Amino acid sequence: MSHSVLGSIPLPIPFWKMSGAGNDFIIIDHRKPLIPKEQMAEFARLVCRRKFSVGADGLFLIEPSERADFKWRFFNADGSEAEMCGNGARCVARFAYMQGIAAARMRFETLAGIIDATVADTQATIRMTSPHSFRYDRQVEVAGQMFLVHSVDTGVPHAVIFVDDIDSIDVVGLGRQIRHHSAFAPAGTNVNFIGRTESGFRIRTYERGVEDETMACGTGVVAGALIAAAKGLAASPVEMTTSGGIALKVQFSGALGKDIDQVLLNGPAHLICKGELTAEALIE
């Protein structure tokens, strides 16, 4: 067993563990700097490891902002920094409200732009950044099969594929190949498989950066809802049930594929636990 090289970080560090529809995150109040910028990615990777550390889909560091109530640095479980996260945004909003960092109605800064949020009890609603880069009906071949793929950027890039049997789809196997497909190079994409049910839609997502199927993906739910509406399969508001069995609601207005002027994502943001990260959380 070797020790982490992150010896300059003042430990222990208080943290919150939160879950947005099964998408789980570590959140740290970083308004007073604790982790050097050059060590943030490695710190995120180490603390997000399951079974060996706290374990999470990602890490949020809450920092001061000159343009909003606060800003975040968001790192995926593999240490890569990401622009936006819908489920994480709801958790961050509730964290900020409960910690007195912001009022129940707030604005915060992300790499994808300014996000407006409202917190009500354990629910949070966020106004997403304007979606862009809509593309429809692209033929993409993976594993000897041809898939009809739609795509949109809802803060991060998403591919959307409608399937007949959502339960049997190989989300990880197919998702990984589409995520790395040349059609989405060089940045890659998140991949959402959507099935229609009697009550609406079910969605399963392979997340770039986590490199696995997650229990929920907020930006993916938004992407799926907008593509479903653009293809005439749904109208606002759209509910999509995630892998974790929790329904997220998407409301939007404006012309699909052009100037959608308001996209709202509503769902739970649950506080799982509060604790302190010790030096042993960083041992590898």
C-alpha atoms as an extended CHARMM CRD file, in Angstrom:
* protein
*
       284  EXT
         1         1  MET       CA              0.0000000000        0.0000000000        0.0000000000  PROA      1               0.0000000000
         2         2  SER       CA              1.3810000000        3.4120000000       -0.9290000000  PROA      2               0.0000000000
         3         3  HSD       CA              0.4230000000        6.7750000000        0.4380000000  PROA      3               0.0000000000
         4         4  SER       CA             -1.0490000000        9.5780000000       -1.6400000000  PROA      4               0.0000000000
         5         5  VAL       CA              1.2860000000       12.3730000000       -2.6810000000  PROA      5               0.0000000000
         6         6  LEU       CA             -1.3230000000       14.9170000000       -1.5630000000  PROA      6               0.0000000000
         7         7  GLY       CA              0.5580000000       15.7360000000        1.6020000000  PROA      7               0.0000000000
         8         8  SER       CA              0.0380000000       19.4990000000        1.5190000000  PROA      8               0.0000000000
         9         9  ILE       CA             -3.7430000000       19.3460000000        2.0360000000  PROA      9               0.0000000000
        10        10  PRO       CA             -4.8850000000       20.3230000000        5.5660000000  PROA      10              0.0000000000
        11        11  LEU       CA             -6.8250000000       17.3210000000        6.8320000000  PROA      11              0.0000000000
        12        12  PRO       CA             -9.3740000000       16.4790000000        8.0890000000  PROA      12              0.0000000000
        13        13  ILE       CA            -11.7100000000       18.3000000000        5.6860000000  PROA      13              0.0000000000
        14        14  PRO       CA            -15.4790000000       18.5560000000        6.3710000000  PROA      14              0.0000000000
        15        15  PHE       CA            -17.6640000000       17.1840000000        3.5710000000  PROA      15              0.0000000000
        16        16  TRP       CA            -21.2940000000       16.4260000000        2.7580000000  PROA      16              0.0000000000
        17        17  LYS       CA            -22.4390000000       13.3920000000        0.8040000000  PROA      17              0.0000000000
        18        18  MET       CA            -25.5690000000       14.0900000000       -1.2410000000  PROA      18              0.0000000000
        19        19  SER       CA            -27.6780000000       12.2010000000       -3.7500000000  PROA      19              0.0000000000
        20        20  GLY       CA            -29.7150000000       13.5440000000       -6.6460000000  PROA      20              0.0000000000
        21        21  ALA       CA            -31.9800000000       10.6980000000       -7.7930000000  PROA      21              0.0000000000
        22        22  GLY       CA            -29.1930000000        8.1760000000       -7.1470000000  PROA      22              0.0000000000
        23        23  ASN       CA            -26.3990000000       10.2750000000       -8.6560000000  PROA      23              0.0000000000
        24        24  ASP       CA            -24.1720000000       10.7430000000       -5.6050000000  PROA      24              0.0000000000
        25        25  PHE       CA            -21.6720000000       13.5010000000       -4.8710000000  PROA      25              0.0000000000
        26        26  ILE       CA            -19.1460000000       14.7290000000       -2.3320000000  PROA      26              0.0000000000
        27        27  ILE       CA            -19.5320000000       18.4690000000       -1.6530000000  PROA      27              0.0000000000
        28        28  ILE       CA            -16.9310000000       20.6030000000        0.1160000000  PROA      28              0.0000000000
        29        29  ASP       CA            -17.1900000000       24.2560000000        1.1510000000  PROA      29              0.0000000000
        30        30  HSD       CA            -14.0270000000       25.5450000000       -0.5110000000  PROA      30              0.0000000000
        31        31  ARG       CA            -14.6060000000       29.2910000000       -0.1030000000  PROA      31              0.0000000000
        32        32  LYS       CA            -11.4680000000       29.2470000000        2.0110000000  PROA      32              0.0000000000
        33        33  PRO       CA             -9.0060000000       27.3420000000       -0.1990000000  PROA      33              0.0000000000
        34        34  LEU       CA             -7.9400000000       23.9530000000        1.1400000000  PROA      34              0.0000000000
        35        35  ILE       CA             -6.8840000000       21.9670000000       -1.9180000000  PROA      35              0.0000000000
        36        36  PRO       CA             -4.2390000000       23.4100000000       -4.3050000000  PROA      36              0.0000000000
        37        37  LYS       CA             -5.5670000000       23.7510000000       -7.8670000000  PROA      37              0.0000000000
        38        38  GLU       CA             -2.9280000000       21.4320000000       -9.2580000000  PROA      38              0.0000000000
        39        39  GLN       CA             -4.0460000000       18.6760000000       -6.8470000000  PROA      39              0.0000000000
        40        40  MET       CA             -7.8270000000       18.9900000000       -7.2530000000  PROA      40              0.0000000000
        41        41  ALA       CA             -8.1960000000       16.3860000000      -10.0160000000  PROA      41              0.0000000000
        42        42  GLU       CA             -6.1860000000       13.7550000000       -8.1350000000  PROA      42              0.0000000000
        43        43  PHE       CA             -7.9800000000       14.5700000000       -4.8780000000  PROA      43              0.0000000000
        44        44  ALA       CA            -11.3320000000       14.0590000000       -6.6220000000  PROA      44              0.0000000000
        45        45  ARG       CA            -10.2620000000       10.7440000000       -8.1090000000  PROA      45              0.0000000000
        46        46  LEU       CA             -9.0450000000        9.4400000000       -4.7480000000  PROA      46              0.0000000000
        47        47  VAL       CA            -12.0750000000       10.4400000000       -2.6480000000  PROA      47              0.0000000000
        48        48  CYS       CA            -14.5850000000        9.2660000000       -5.2810000000  PROA      48              0.0000000000
        49        49  ARG       CA            -13.2510000000        5.6870000000       -5.2270000000  PROA      49              0.0000000000
        50        50  ARG       CA            -15.8830000000        3.3080000000       -3.9320000000  PROA      50              0.0000000000
        51        51  LYS       CA            -14.9430000000        0.8290000000       -1.1980000000  PROA      51              0.0000000000
        52        52  PHE       CA            -11.5600000000        2.5130000000       -0.6280000000  PROA      52              0.0000000000
        53        53  SER       CA            -12.7350000000        6.0470000000        0.1250000000  PROA      53              0.0000000000
        54        54  VAL       CA            -16.0440000000        7.9180000000        0.4480000000  PROA      54              0.0000000000
        55        55  GLY       CA            -17.1360000000        6.9080000000       -3.0480000000  PROA      55              0.0000000000
        56        56  ALA       CA            -19.1760000000        9.1220000000       -5.3810000000  PROA      56              0.0000000000
        57        57  ASP       CA            -19.9440000000        9.9380000000       -9.0030000000  PROA      57              0.0000000000
        58        58  GLY       CA            -18.2240000000       13.2980000000       -8.5850000000  PROA      58              0.0000000000
        59        59  LEU       CA            -16.8300000000       16.0320000000       -6.3490000000  PROA      59              0.0000000000
        60        60  PHE       CA            -18.0020000000       19.6420000000       -6.0210000000  PROA      60              0.0000000000
        61        61  LEU       CA            -15.8250000000       22.3790000000       -4.5410000000  PROA      61              0.0000000000
        62        62  ILE       CA            -17.8690000000       25.4840000000       -3.6780000000  PROA      62              0.0000000000
        63        63  GLU       CA            -15.8960000000       28.6950000000       -4.2270000000  PROA      63              0.0000000000
        64        64  PRO       CA            -16.5220000000       32.4770000000       -4.2030000000  PROA      64              0.0000000000
        65        65  SER       CA            -17.8320000000       34.1480000000       -7.3590000000  PROA      65              0.0000000000
        66        66  GLU       CA            -17.7840000000       37.7680000000       -8.4800000000  PROA      66              0.0000000000
        67        67  ARG       CA            -20.7560000000       37.1850000000      -10.7990000000  PROA      67              0.0000000000
        68        68  ALA       CA            -23.1400000000       35.0570000000       -8.7030000000  PROA      68              0.0000000000
        69        69  ASP       CA            -23.7780000000       33.7550000000       -5.1740000000  PROA      69              0.0000000000
        70        70  PHE       CA            -20.9250000000       31.2800000000       -5.6030000000  PROA      70              0.0000000000
        71        71  LYS       CA            -19.2520000000       29.1090000000       -8.2140000000  PROA      71              0.0000000000
        72        72  TRP       CA            -18.2730000000       25.4720000000       -8.3650000000  PROA      72              0.0000000000
        73        73  ARG       CA            -15.3930000000       23.3490000000       -9.5210000000  PROA      73              0.0000000000
        74        74  PHE       CA            -16.8570000000       19.9880000000      -10.5400000000  PROA      74              0.0000000000
        75        75  PHE       CA            -14.7910000000       16.8590000000      -11.0620000000  PROA      75              0.0000000000
        76        76  ASN       CA            -15.9980000000       13.4820000000      -12.2980000000  PROA      76              0.0000000000
        77        77  ALA       CA            -14.9930000000       10.3400000000      -10.4410000000  PROA      77              0.0000000000
        78        78  ASP       CA            -12.0430000000        9.8420000000      -12.7990000000  PROA      78              0.0000000000
        79        79  GLY       CA            -10.6620000000       13.2970000000      -11.9590000000  PROA      79              0.0000000000
        80        80  SER       CA            -11.7340000000       14.9700000000      -15.2050000000  PROA      80              0.0000000000
        81        81  GLU       CA            -13.3410000000       18.3970000000      -14.8180000000  PROA      81              0.0000000000
        82        82  ALA       CA            -16.8380000000       18.7850000000      -16.2810000000  PROA      82              0.0000000000
        83        83  GLU       CA            -18.8650000000       21.8100000000      -17.2690000000  PROA      83              0.0000000000
        84        84  MET       CA            -22.2900000000       20.9110000000      -15.9490000000  PROA      84              0.0000000000
        85        85  CYS       CA            -24.2430000000       18.3170000000      -13.9600000000  PROA      85              0.0000000000
        86        86  GLY       CA            -28.0180000000       18.5280000000      -13.5470000000  PROA      86              0.0000000000
        87        87  ASN       CA            -28.4010000000       16.2310000000      -10.5420000000  PROA      87              0.0000000000
        88        88  GLY       CA            -25.3100000000       17.7310000000       -8.9550000000  PROA      88              0.0000000000
        89        89  ALA       CA            -26.6480000000       21.2450000000       -9.4810000000  PROA      89              0.0000000000
        90        90  ARG       CA            -29.7420000000       20.4170000000       -7.4120000000  PROA      90              0.0000000000
        91        91  CYS       CA            -27.5700000000       18.9650000000       -4.6410000000  PROA      91              0.0000000000
        92        92  VAL       CA            -25.2330000000       21.9570000000       -4.6940000000  PROA      92              0.0000000000
        93        93  ALA       CA            -28.2060000000       24.3420000000       -4.5280000000  PROA      93              0.0000000000
        94        94  ARG       CA            -29.6020000000       22.6210000000       -1.4530000000  PROA      94              0.0000000000
        95        95  PHE       CA            -26.1480000000       22.4730000000        0.1450000000  PROA      95              0.0000000000
        96        96  ALA       CA            -25.6690000000       26.2050000000       -0.4100000000  PROA      96              0.0000000000
        97        97  TYR       CA            -29.1040000000       26.9840000000        1.0260000000  PROA      97              0.0000000000
        98        98  MET       CA            -28.6590000000       24.7720000000        4.0800000000  PROA      98              0.0000000000
        99        99  GLN       CA            -25.1900000000       26.1790000000        4.7250000000  PROA      99              0.0000000000
       100       100  GLY       CA            -26.3950000000       29.7890000000        4.4430000000  PROA      100             0.0000000000
       101       101  ILE       CA            -24.2050000000       30.4320000000        1.4000000000  PROA      101             0.0000000000
       102       102  ALA       CA            -27.2320000000       31.5140000000       -0.6520000000  PROA      102             0.0000000000
       103       103  ALA       CA            -30.9730000000       32.1740000000       -0.3010000000  PROA      103             0.0000000000
       104       104  ALA       CA            -33.6130000000       29.6800000000       -1.4680000000  PROA      104             0.0000000000
       105       105  ARG       CA            -33.5310000000       31.4230000000       -4.8520000000  PROA      105             0.0000000000
       106       106  MET       CA            -29.9480000000       31.6340000000       -6.0350000000  PROA      106             0.0000000000
       107       107  ARG       CA            -27.5530000000       31.8980000000       -8.9630000000  PROA      107             0.0000000000
       108       108  PHE       CA            -24.2470000000       30.1020000000       -9.2660000000  PROA      108             0.0000000000
       109       109  GLU       CA            -21.4470000000       30.0000000000      -11.7490000000  PROA      109             0.0000000000
       110       110  THR       CA            -20.3870000000       26.8910000000      -13.6870000000  PROA      110             0.0000000000
       111       111  LEU       CA            -18.1570000000       26.2960000000      -16.6900000000  PROA      111             0.0000000000
       112       112  ALA       CA            -21.3810000000       25.9360000000      -18.7070000000  PROA      112             0.0000000000
       113       113  GLY       CA            -22.6640000000       29.3590000000      -17.5760000000  PROA      113             0.0000000000
       114       114  ILE       CA            -24.7760000000       30.8720000000      -14.7930000000  PROA      114             0.0000000000
       115       115  ILE       CA            -27.3730000000       28.5390000000      -13.2760000000  PROA      115             0.0000000000
       116       116  ASP       CA            -30.5330000000       29.7720000000      -11.5200000000  PROA      116             0.0000000000
       117       117  ALA       CA            -31.8870000000       27.4980000000       -8.7970000000  PROA      117             0.0000000000
       118       118  THR       CA            -34.7340000000       27.3340000000       -6.3090000000  PROA      118             0.0000000000
       119       119  VAL       CA            -34.7890000000       25.0920000000       -3.2390000000  PROA      119             0.0000000000
       120       120  ALA       CA            -38.0070000000       23.8950000000       -1.5540000000  PROA      120             0.0000000000
       121       121  ASP       CA            -37.5430000000       21.3470000000        1.2300000000  PROA      121             0.0000000000
       122       122  THR       CA            -35.7430000000       18.3230000000       -0.2930000000  PROA      122             0.0000000000
       123       123  GLN       CA            -36.6260000000       19.3340000000       -3.8650000000  PROA      123             0.0000000000
       124       124  ALA       CA            -34.6720000000       21.6830000000       -6.0790000000  PROA      124             0.0000000000
       125       125  THR       CA            -35.4320000000       23.1990000000       -9.4750000000  PROA      125             0.0000000000
       126       126  ILE       CA            -32.6550000000       24.4780000000      -11.6860000000  PROA      126             0.0000000000
       127       127  ARG       CA            -32.8040000000       26.5360000000      -14.8200000000  PROA      127             0.0000000000
       128       128  MET       CA            -30.4170000000       24.9130000000      -17.2490000000  PROA      128             0.0000000000
       129       129  THR       CA            -28.1580000000       26.7650000000      -19.6400000000  PROA      129             0.0000000000
       130       130  SER       CA            -29.6360000000       27.0280000000      -23.1430000000  PROA      130             0.0000000000
       131       131  PRO       CA            -29.2570000000       23.7580000000      -25.0600000000  PROA      131             0.0000000000
       132       132  HSD       CA            -27.4050000000       23.8980000000      -28.3540000000  PROA      132             0.0000000000
       133       133  SER       CA            -25.8550000000       21.7720000000      -31.0990000000  PROA      133             0.0000000000
       134       134  PHE       CA            -28.9960000000       19.7490000000      -31.8710000000  PROA      134             0.0000000000
       135       135  ARG       CA            -28.4210000000       16.9800000000      -34.4270000000  PROA      135             0.0000000000
       136       136  TYR       CA            -30.9650000000       14.3870000000      -35.4480000000  PROA      136             0.0000000000
       137       137  ASP       CA            -31.0770000000       10.9790000000      -37.1350000000  PROA      137             0.0000000000
       138       138  ARG       CA            -27.3700000000       10.2860000000      -37.4200000000  PROA      138             0.0000000000
       139       139  GLN       CA            -26.5230000000        6.6920000000      -38.3740000000  PROA      139             0.0000000000
       140       140  VAL       CA            -23.7910000000        5.3890000000      -36.0740000000  PROA      140             0.0000000000
       141       141  GLU       CA            -22.4270000000        1.8380000000      -36.3210000000  PROA      141             0.0000000000
       142       142  VAL       CA            -21.1890000000        0.0500000000      -33.2010000000  PROA      142             0.0000000000
       143       143  ALA       CA            -20.7220000000       -3.6590000000      -32.5200000000  PROA      143             0.0000000000
       144       144  GLY       CA            -21.9460000000       -4.4850000000      -36.0130000000  PROA      144             0.0000000000
       145       145  GLN       CA            -25.2620000000       -2.7250000000      -35.3970000000  PROA      145             0.0000000000
       146       146  MET       CA            -26.5470000000        0.5310000000      -36.8320000000  PROA      146             0.0000000000
       147       147  PHE       CA            -28.1010000000        2.9470000000      -34.3500000000  PROA      147             0.0000000000
       148       148  LEU       CA            -30.1500000000        6.0590000000      -35.0480000000  PROA      148             0.0000000000
       149       149  VAL       CA            -28.5060000000        8.6410000000      -32.8140000000  PROA      149             0.0000000000
       150       150  HSD       CA            -29.6700000000       12.1540000000      -31.9250000000  PROA      150             0.0000000000
       151       151  SER       CA            -27.4910000000       14.5760000000      -30.0030000000  PROA      151             0.0000000000
       152       152  VAL       CA            -27.6330000000       17.8570000000      -28.1120000000  PROA      152             0.0000000000
       153       153  ASP       CA            -25.4440000000       19.7800000000      -25.6840000000  PROA      153             0.0000000000
       154       154  THR       CA            -27.3090000000       20.5100000000      -22.4360000000  PROA      154             0.0000000000
       155       155  GLY       CA            -24.2360000000       21.8390000000      -20.6640000000  PROA      155             0.0000000000
       156       156  VAL       CA            -22.3170000000       18.7190000000      -21.6170000000  PROA      156             0.0000000000
       157       157  PRO       CA            -22.6680000000       16.6800000000      -24.8390000000  PROA      157             0.0000000000
       158       158  HSD       CA            -25.3010000000       13.9440000000      -24.9520000000  PROA      158             0.0000000000
       159       159  ALA       CA            -26.2610000000       11.2860000000      -27.4780000000  PROA      159             0.0000000000
       160       160  VAL       CA            -29.8580000000       10.0170000000      -27.3350000000  PROA      160             0.0000000000
       161       161  ILE       CA            -31.0260000000        6.6560000000      -28.6930000000  PROA      161             0.0000000000
       162       162  PHE       CA            -34.5960000000        5.3670000000      -28.5150000000  PROA      162             0.0000000000
       163       163  VAL       CA            -34.7700000000        1.5930000000      -27.9890000000  PROA      163             0.0000000000
       164       164  ASP       CA            -37.5530000000       -0.9920000000      -27.9370000000  PROA      164             0.0000000000
       165       165  ASP       CA            -36.3880000000       -2.9040000000      -24.8500000000  PROA      165             0.0000000000
       166       166  ILE       CA            -34.7970000000       -0.6210000000      -22.2830000000  PROA      166             0.0000000000
       167       167  ASP       CA            -34.2150000000       -3.4800000000      -19.8200000000  PROA      167             0.0000000000
       168       168  SER       CA            -32.0780000000       -5.6510000000      -22.0960000000  PROA      168             0.0000000000
       169       169  ILE       CA            -29.8990000000       -2.9530000000      -23.6420000000  PROA      169             0.0000000000
       170       170  ASP       CA            -26.1620000000       -3.2880000000      -22.9190000000  PROA      170             0.0000000000
       171       171  VAL       CA            -25.7690000000        0.2200000000      -21.5220000000  PROA      171             0.0000000000
       172       172  VAL       CA            -22.1140000000       -0.1360000000      -20.5300000000  PROA      172             0.0000000000
       173       173  GLY       CA            -20.9060000000       -2.0770000000      -23.5680000000  PROA      173             0.0000000000
       174       174  LEU       CA            -22.7120000000       -0.0440000000      -26.2220000000  PROA      174             0.0000000000
       175       175  GLY       CA            -22.4550000000        3.1810000000      -24.2410000000  PROA      175             0.0000000000
       176       176  ARG       CA            -18.6840000000        2.9570000000      -24.0170000000  PROA      176             0.0000000000
       177       177  GLN       CA            -18.3080000000        2.3800000000      -27.7610000000  PROA      177             0.0000000000
       178       178  ILE       CA            -20.6170000000        5.2630000000      -28.6880000000  PROA      178             0.0000000000
       179       179  ARG       CA            -18.9790000000        7.5080000000      -26.0660000000  PROA      179             0.0000000000
       180       180  HSD       CA            -15.6050000000        6.9920000000      -27.8450000000  PROA      180             0.0000000000
       181       181  HSD       CA            -17.0130000000        6.8480000000      -31.4040000000  PROA      181             0.0000000000
       182       182  SER       CA            -15.3040000000        9.0020000000      -34.0360000000  PROA      182             0.0000000000
       183       183  ALA       CA            -18.6380000000       10.7650000000      -34.6290000000  PROA      183             0.0000000000
       184       184  PHE       CA            -18.2240000000       12.4240000000      -31.2240000000  PROA      184             0.0000000000
       185       185  ALA       CA            -14.4590000000       12.9620000000      -31.2480000000  PROA      185             0.0000000000
       186       186  PRO       CA            -12.4610000000       14.4450000000      -29.7180000000  PROA      186             0.0000000000
       187       187  ALA       CA            -14.4650000000       15.2850000000      -26.5560000000  PROA      187             0.0000000000
       188       188  GLY       CA            -16.6360000000       12.1590000000      -26.5440000000  PROA      188             0.0000000000
       189       189  THR       CA            -20.2330000000       12.1390000000      -25.3420000000  PROA      189             0.0000000000
       190       190  ASN       CA            -22.5930000000       10.8930000000      -22.6590000000  PROA      190             0.0000000000
       191       191  VAL       CA            -24.9710000000        8.2560000000      -24.0170000000  PROA      191             0.0000000000
       192       192  ASN       CA            -28.6690000000        7.9110000000      -23.1410000000  PROA      192             0.0000000000
       193       193  PHE       CA            -30.8990000000        4.9790000000      -24.0270000000  PROA      193             0.0000000000
       194       194  ILE       CA            -34.6040000000        5.7620000000      -23.7770000000  PROA      194             0.0000000000
       195       195  GLY       CA            -37.5660000000        3.4080000000      -23.7680000000  PROA      195             0.0000000000
       196       196  ARG       CA            -41.2260000000        4.3800000000      -23.9750000000  PROA      196             0.0000000000
       197       197  THR       CA            -43.5610000000        2.9380000000      -21.3530000000  PROA      197             0.0000000000
       198       198  GLU       CA            -47.2980000000        3.1620000000      -20.7330000000  PROA      198             0.0000000000
       199       199  SER       CA            -46.6940000000        5.9110000000      -18.1950000000  PROA      199             0.0000000000
       200       200  GLY       CA            -44.0060000000        7.8380000000      -20.0720000000  PROA      200             0.0000000000
       201       201  PHE       CA            -40.2890000000        7.2570000000      -20.5180000000  PROA      201             0.0000000000
       202       202  ARG       CA            -37.4740000000        5.3400000000      -18.8730000000  PROA      202             0.0000000000
       203       203  ILE       CA            -33.8870000000        6.4350000000      -19.3630000000  PROA      203             0.0000000000
       204       204  ARG       CA            -30.5520000000        4.7150000000      -18.7590000000  PROA      204             0.0000000000
       205       205  THR       CA            -27.3350000000        6.6940000000      -19.1000000000  PROA      205             0.0000000000
       206       206  TYR       CA            -23.6710000000        5.8760000000      -19.6700000000  PROA      206             0.0000000000
       207       207  GLU       CA            -21.7960000000        8.8370000000      -18.2140000000  PROA      207             0.0000000000
       208       208  ARG       CA            -18.5700000000       10.1550000000      -19.6350000000  PROA      208             0.0000000000
       209       209  GLY       CA            -16.0790000000       10.6670000000      -16.7960000000  PROA      209             0.0000000000
       210       210  VAL       CA            -17.7640000000        8.0840000000      -14.5750000000  PROA      210             0.0000000000
       211       211  GLU       CA            -17.3310000000        5.5700000000      -17.4470000000  PROA      211             0.0000000000
       212       212  ASP       CA            -20.2540000000        3.4800000000      -16.2820000000  PROA      212             0.0000000000
       213       213  GLU       CA            -24.0410000000        3.4850000000      -16.0800000000  PROA      213             0.0000000000
       214       214  THR       CA            -25.1850000000        5.8220000000      -13.3140000000  PROA      214             0.0000000000
       215       215  MET       CA            -28.4470000000        5.7460000000      -11.3790000000  PROA      215             0.0000000000
       216       216  ALA       CA            -29.4360000000        9.0900000000      -12.9010000000  PROA      216             0.0000000000
       217       217  CYS       CA            -28.0770000000       11.8730000000      -15.0900000000  PROA      217             0.0000000000
       218       218  GLY       CA            -29.8340000000       15.2460000000      -14.9740000000  PROA      218             0.0000000000
       219       219  THR       CA            -28.3480000000       16.7170000000      -18.1410000000  PROA      219             0.0000000000
       220       220  GLY       CA            -29.1390000000       13.3960000000      -19.8430000000  PROA      220             0.0000000000
       221       221  VAL       CA            -32.7700000000       13.5350000000      -18.7370000000  PROA      221             0.0000000000
       222       222  VAL       CA            -32.9830000000       17.0660000000      -20.1550000000  PROA      222             0.0000000000
       223       223  ALA       CA            -31.3830000000       15.9150000000      -23.4120000000  PROA      223             0.0000000000
       224       224  GLY       CA            -33.7970000000       12.9920000000      -23.6530000000  PROA      224             0.0000000000
       225       225  ALA       CA            -36.8370000000       15.1620000000      -22.9620000000  PROA      225             0.0000000000
       226       226  LEU       CA            -35.8650000000       17.7730000000      -25.5610000000  PROA      226             0.0000000000
       227       227  ILE       CA            -35.0970000000       15.1820000000      -28.2350000000  PROA      227             0.0000000000
       228       228  ALA       CA            -38.3520000000       13.3160000000      -27.4680000000  PROA      228             0.0000000000
       229       229  ALA       CA            -40.2690000000       16.5770000000      -27.9280000000  PROA      229             0.0000000000
       230       230  ALA       CA            -38.3920000000       17.4320000000      -31.1170000000  PROA      230             0.0000000000
       231       231  LYS       CA            -39.2970000000       14.0150000000      -32.5460000000  PROA      231             0.0000000000
       232       232  GLY       CA            -42.9760000000       14.5280000000      -31.6560000000  PROA      232             0.0000000000
       233       233  LEU       CA            -42.9920000000       11.9210000000      -28.8950000000  PROA      233             0.0000000000
       234       234  ALA       CA            -43.6530000000       14.2780000000      -25.9820000000  PROA      234             0.0000000000
       235       235  ALA       CA            -44.5640000000       17.8080000000      -24.9600000000  PROA      235             0.0000000000
       236       236  SER       CA            -43.5360000000       19.9120000000      -21.9560000000  PROA      236             0.0000000000
       237       237  PRO       CA            -43.5160000000       18.9630000000      -19.1220000000  PROA      237             0.0000000000
       238       238  VAL       CA            -41.7620000000       15.6200000000      -19.6830000000  PROA      238             0.0000000000
       239       239  GLU       CA            -41.1130000000       13.0910000000      -16.9230000000  PROA      239             0.0000000000
       240       240  MET       CA            -38.3630000000       10.5300000000      -17.2960000000  PROA      240             0.0000000000
       241       241  THR       CA            -37.7810000000        7.7010000000      -14.8350000000  PROA      241             0.0000000000
       242       242  THR       CA            -34.1000000000        7.0950000000      -14.1850000000  PROA      242             0.0000000000
       243       243  SER       CA            -32.2540000000        3.8260000000      -13.5200000000  PROA      243             0.0000000000
       244       244  GLY       CA            -32.6510000000        4.4800000000       -9.8080000000  PROA      244             0.0000000000
       245       245  GLY       CA            -36.4360000000        4.4790000000      -10.2210000000  PROA      245             0.0000000000
       246       246  ILE       CA            -36.8690000000        8.2020000000       -9.5340000000  PROA      246             0.0000000000
       247       247  ALA       CA            -38.7300000000       10.4500000000      -11.9670000000  PROA      247             0.0000000000
       248       248  LEU       CA            -37.2310000000       13.7980000000      -12.9370000000  PROA      248             0.0000000000
       249       249  LYS       CA            -39.3820000000       16.4820000000      -14.5470000000  PROA      249             0.0000000000
       250       250  VAL       CA            -38.2750000000       18.7350000000      -17.4080000000  PROA      250             0.0000000000
       251       251  GLN       CA            -40.1850000000       21.8610000000      -18.4360000000  PROA      251             0.0000000000
       252       252  PHE       CA            -39.2640000000       24.0110000000      -21.4200000000  PROA      252             0.0000000000
       253       253  SER       CA            -40.5620000000       26.6380000000      -23.8030000000  PROA      253             0.0000000000
       254       254  GLY       CA            -39.4730000000       28.0990000000      -27.1120000000  PROA      254             0.0000000000
       255       255  ALA       CA            -38.7910000000       26.6360000000      -30.5300000000  PROA      255             0.0000000000
       256       256  LEU       CA            -37.2130000000       23.2010000000      -30.2960000000  PROA      256             0.0000000000
       257       257  GLY       CA            -33.7620000000       22.9940000000      -31.7950000000  PROA      257             0.0000000000
       258       258  LYS       CA            -33.4950000000       26.7620000000      -32.1310000000  PROA      258             0.0000000000
       259       259  ASP       CA            -34.0860000000       29.2250000000      -29.3270000000  PROA      259             0.0000000000
       260       260  ILE       CA            -35.3940000000       27.3290000000      -26.3310000000  PROA      260             0.0000000000
       261       261  ASP       CA            -35.4220000000       30.1110000000      -23.7720000000  PROA      261             0.0000000000
       262       262  GLN       CA            -36.1570000000       28.2470000000      -20.5630000000  PROA      262             0.0000000000
       263       263  VAL       CA            -35.3860000000       24.6980000000      -19.5150000000  PROA      263             0.0000000000
       264       264  LEU       CA            -36.1940000000       23.7090000000      -15.9250000000  PROA      264             0.0000000000
       265       265  LEU       CA            -35.1390000000       20.4590000000      -14.2400000000  PROA      265             0.0000000000
       266       266  ASN       CA            -36.9230000000       19.4530000000      -11.0370000000  PROA      266             0.0000000000
       267       267  GLY       CA            -36.1570000000       16.5850000000       -8.6760000000  PROA      267             0.0000000000
       268       268  PRO       CA            -34.8710000000       15.5320000000       -5.2640000000  PROA      268             0.0000000000
       269       269  ALA       CA            -31.5960000000       16.5080000000       -3.6040000000  PROA      269             0.0000000000
       270       270  HSD       CA            -31.0400000000       14.3880000000       -0.5140000000  PROA      270             0.0000000000
       271       271  LEU       CA            -28.4600000000       14.8660000000        2.2060000000  PROA      271             0.0000000000
       272       272  ILE       CA            -27.0050000000       11.4240000000        2.9680000000  PROA      272             0.0000000000
       273       273  CYS       CA            -24.4020000000       12.2500000000        5.5950000000  PROA      273             0.0000000000
       274       274  LYS       CA            -21.9080000000       14.8010000000        6.8700000000  PROA      274             0.0000000000
       275       275  GLY       CA            -18.3870000000       13.8670000000        7.8870000000  PROA      275             0.0000000000
       276       276  GLU       CA            -14.6840000000       14.5560000000        7.7570000000  PROA      276             0.0000000000
       277       277  LEU       CA            -12.2070000000       13.2900000000        5.2040000000  PROA      277             0.0000000000
       278       278  THR       CA             -9.1050000000       11.9310000000        6.9110000000  PROA      278             0.0000000000
       279       279  ALA       CA             -5.6620000000       11.3550000000        5.4030000000  PROA      279             0.0000000000
       280       280  GLU       CA             -6.5600000000        7.6790000000        5.0740000000  PROA      280             0.0000000000
       281       281  ALA       CA             -9.2880000000        8.5670000000        2.5290000000  PROA      281             0.0000000000
       282       282  LEU       CA             -6.4290000000        9.5110000000        0.1800000000  PROA      282             0.0000000000
       283       283  ILE       CA             -4.3290000000        6.3510000000        0.5510000000  PROA      283             0.0000000000
       284       284  GLU       CA             -3.9220000000        4.3220000000       -2.6090000000  PROA      284             0.0000000000
